[in-house]
Amino acid sequence: MISPDIAPAVLRADERIRDAILRTPLEPVPALGRAAKARVFIKWECDQRTGSFKLRGALNALRSLNAAERGRGVVSASTGNHGLAMIHAAHREGVRLMLFVPLSIAPGKRDKLRAAGADLVIAGASCEQAERMARAEAAAAGRIYISPYNDLRVVAGQGTIGLEIAAAACDADDVLVPVGGGGLAAGIGGVLKALRPKARVWGVEPARSAFMAASFAAGRLVGIAEKPTLADAVAGGIEPGAITFDLCRAFLAGILQTSESAIRRAMRILERLHGRPVEGAGALALAAFAARPEIFRGRTVVLVVSGGNAPAGPDRGVAAASRFE
């Protein structure tokens, strides 16, 4: 079991990746807090290189490898943000990347990954099968497999967002974070637990794919019947034995669920009022805050907008059915 004290790993990750990532804006948004009489800030991680927070974890994972591991190359699996981040990080570090995607990948996502320079292996009928095949290939070839969330190096990289929030002058009482596999929430929650122990970190899931909430209620990882969601980047189950489950239970104040209509409204607000088209998962924190303002009355709240890679055309709003995006 991973120790719940991951703050040292996050601090080391910050030293490794600071030169290659953006310290994304933390912007006060008074209009959003008026109804709750709260101070609201948005952490614009959609402004990060590659369009999402995923670069932090991908880069930390690669820079944690020794020379022999780097020389053999790495394997990963993704249909979206993690894949884009891995491609960027691998090119920057000069590490060969083999990226597995399923046969069911949407054409727009496939083309975007190829345009970014991916060495794609299209295999497996589903995302879960593609991931299993990627792990098997890595084991057979003696390469490191890098999970989008189930890897302490990735979790620590995502946690550097928490360092930036803790270092800001806003004195956050509550931080709302989208939850898919839980790597982002575990990283941010872990470092804030150490640096600002009175702050509450909340995970946010779409009600149509609330795997972490159901698992919290059961006390173990469970499967649920899910439906398509606008927050497709956080859709799908969490793999058995994922380290993020226990970390999220240790660090999060709770899991908030939000409706599709609330996600849609939040996406519109972020685009119309702030000029940023964000993906459904990126709008989860605002959607949850707007739906439950009474929880945050009189408090200072940070909403993490995790990504801005909103699909266009027929791909928009179609669930990826996998946490490995």
Secondary structure as GFF3:
##gff-version 3
##sequence-region A 1 325
A	DSSP	alpha_helix	7	17	.	.	.	ID=ss1
A	DSSP	beta_strand	26	28	.	.	.	ID=ss2
A	DSSP	alpha_helix	30	33	.	.	.	ID=ss3
A	DSSP	beta_strand	39	44	.	.	.	ID=ss4
A	DSSP	three_ten_helix	45	47	.	.	.	ID=ss5
A	DSSP	three_ten_helix	49	51	.	.	.	ID=ss6
A	DSSP	alpha_helix	54	63	.	.	.	ID=ss7
A	DSSP	alpha_helix	67	72	.	.	.	ID=ss8
A	DSSP	beta_strand	74	77	.	.	.	ID=ss9
A	DSSP	alpha_helix	81	93	.	.	.	ID=ss10
A	DSSP	beta_strand	97	101	.	.	.	ID=ss11
A	DSSP	alpha_helix	107	115	.	.	.	ID=ss12
A	DSSP	beta_strand	120	122	.	.	.	ID=ss13
A	DSSP	alpha_helix	127	141	.	.	.	ID=ss14
A	DSSP	beta_strand	144	146	.	.	.	ID=ss15
A	DSSP	alpha_helix	152	167	.	.	.	ID=ss16
A	DSSP	beta_strand	174	178	.	.	.	ID=ss17
A	DSSP	alpha_helix	183	195	.	.	.	ID=ss18
A	DSSP	beta_strand	200	206	.	.	.	ID=ss19
A	DSSP	three_ten_helix	207	209	.	.	.	ID=ss20
A	DSSP	alpha_helix	211	218	.	.	.	ID=ss21
A	DSSP	three_ten_helix	232	234	.	.	.	ID=ss22
A	DSSP	alpha_helix	243	251	.	.	.	ID=ss23
A	DSSP	beta_strand	254	258	.	.	.	ID=ss24
A	DSSP	alpha_helix	260	274	.	.	.	ID=ss25
A	DSSP	three_ten_helix	281	283	.	.	.	ID=ss26
A	DSSP	alpha_helix	284	291	.	.	.	ID=ss27
A	DSSP	three_ten_helix	293	296	.	.	.	ID=ss28
A	DSSP	beta_strand	300	305	.	.	.	ID=ss29
A	DSSP	three_ten_helix	313	315	.	.	.	ID=ss30
###
